[in-house]
């Protein structure tokens, strides 16, 4: 069989893109662990090529540790940290950066091979190019995030953390959607699917994405360790210090612990309401295809479980293990929403 760029579908491209999506998923999880363990500032330089090698001698480790000792996080938070404890922090951040390099190679090399072999449908080539560009941009954004915590802060800026995570999940979303397109062929609007169903499914993807961004702001401000009561916050529906006196709007939305946690809670309520309402809507619509109904109820169940786990995590003041599971659950919810939105638009 002679392959051409006018392929309707390509299993090779689909498997490749699904693999990249999985690597991005791993990177998000390792990045979450890096943040939760306070390891993100342990490597104070950005060396895209030579940085792939960790310190290989006692002298190399001493140099890296000396660089770390000059930043505010060490001087104000980790003063007296042992070399052994520093190595533990270092390995988390090194692994996160290594995964980033692997993702870049996993995009560039197979893409070049598949283009030469003409195994990528012409209509999907531009999307693969977008994914490659986004991965390159992610590296710059990652260093931009780390740089925010090297001079005047003891941690990275929450808004930069949210930007870094949002770009990673955008890459993930495009990979998943394009992999589905490559495996099953061009999207066609489902017969009988009305605009409300299509808009509702897309709204679930958007709201899932926004909710994760709000969660990143909670994590960046360590806001999961305050206001650990629920459904109230310090006994009130609306926290009294939502907007500290004299704060600008951006400072409130990005840096107020009360504000970011309240907004994340509110986003959770909205996502839960949307997921349940959508599931009920497709169940009551006779023309809705069975796979769409199944995905809709699966998503509603996942959102419910994620909300319950989030509440439990909050009540326990966000321990590492529970927080990581909550982050994994968020990506699973987003993935299900993406597949649902894609399925709604197919015949």
QUIDA-V275100 format. One record per backbone hydrogen bond with DSSP energy under -0.5 kcal/mol. CO is the residue of the C=O (numbers start at 1). NH is the residue of the N-H. Records with the same first field share a line. If there is no record, write none. Layout:
BEGIN
CO = NH + NH
END
This chain:
BEGIN
1 = 3
4 = 7
5 = 122
10 = 14
11 = 15
12 = 16
13 = 17
14 = 18
15 = 19
16 = 20
17 = 21
18 = 22
19 = 23
20 = 24
21 = 25
22 = 26
23 = 27
24 = 28
25 = 29
26 = 30
27 = 31
28 = 32
29 = 33
30 = 34
31 = 35
32 = 36
33 = 37
34 = 39 + 40
35 = 38
39 = 42
42 = 44
45 = 47
47 = 51
49 = 52
50 = 53
57 = 61
58 = 62
59 = 63
60 = 64
61 = 65
62 = 66
63 = 67
64 = 68
65 = 69
67 = 70
68 = 71
71 = 74 + 75
72 = 76
73 = 77 + 78
78 = 81
82 = 86
83 = 87
84 = 88
85 = 89
86 = 90
87 = 91
88 = 92
89 = 93
90 = 94
91 = 95
92 = 96
93 = 97
94 = 98
95 = 99
96 = 100
97 = 101
98 = 102
99 = 103
100 = 104
101 = 105
102 = 106
103 = 107
104 = 108
105 = 109 + 110
107 = 111
108 = 112
109 = 113
110 = 114
111 = 115
112 = 116
113 = 117
114 = 119 + 120
115 = 118
119 = 13 + 121
121 = 124 + 125
122 = 125 + 126
124 = 128
125 = 129
126 = 130
127 = 131
128 = 132
129 = 133
130 = 134
131 = 135
132 = 136
133 = 137
134 = 138
135 = 139
136 = 140
137 = 141
138 = 142
139 = 143
140 = 144
141 = 145
142 = 146
143 = 147
144 = 148
145 = 148
146 = 149
147 = 150
157 = 160 + 161
158 = 162
159 = 163
160 = 164
161 = 165
162 = 166
163 = 167
164 = 168
165 = 169
166 = 170
167 = 171
168 = 172
169 = 173
170 = 174
171 = 175
172 = 176
173 = 177
174 = 178
175 = 179
176 = 180
177 = 181
178 = 182
179 = 183
180 = 184
181 = 185
182 = 10
190 = 193
192 = 194
194 = 198
195 = 199
196 = 200
197 = 201
198 = 202
199 = 203
200 = 204
201 = 205
202 = 206
203 = 207
204 = 208
205 = 209
206 = 210
207 = 211
208 = 212
209 = 213
210 = 214
211 = 215
212 = 216
213 = 217
214 = 218
215 = 219
216 = 220
217 = 221
218 = 223 + 224
219 = 222
222 = 225
223 = 226
232 = 234
233 = 236
236 = 233
237 = 239
239 = 242
242 = 244
244 = 247
248 = 252
249 = 253
250 = 254
251 = 255 + 256
252 = 256
255 = 257
256 = 260
257 = 261
258 = 262
259 = 263
260 = 264
261 = 265
262 = 266
263 = 267
264 = 268
265 = 269
266 = 270
267 = 271
268 = 272
269 = 273
270 = 274
271 = 275
272 = 276
273 = 277
274 = 278
275 = 279
276 = 280
277 = 281
278 = 282
279 = 283
280 = 284
282 = 285
284 = 286
285 = 288
289 = 292 + 293
290 = 294
291 = 295
292 = 296
293 = 297
294 = 298
295 = 299
296 = 300
297 = 301
298 = 302
299 = 303
300 = 304
301 = 305
302 = 306
303 = 307
304 = 308
305 = 309
306 = 310
307 = 311
308 = 312
309 = 313
310 = 314
311 = 315
312 = 316
313 = 318
314 = 317
319 = 323
320 = 324
321 = 325
322 = 326
323 = 327
324 = 328
325 = 329
326 = 330
327 = 331
328 = 332
329 = 333
330 = 334
331 = 335
332 = 336
333 = 337
334 = 338
335 = 339
336 = 340
337 = 341
338 = 342
339 = 343
340 = 344
341 = 345
343 = 346
344 = 190
END
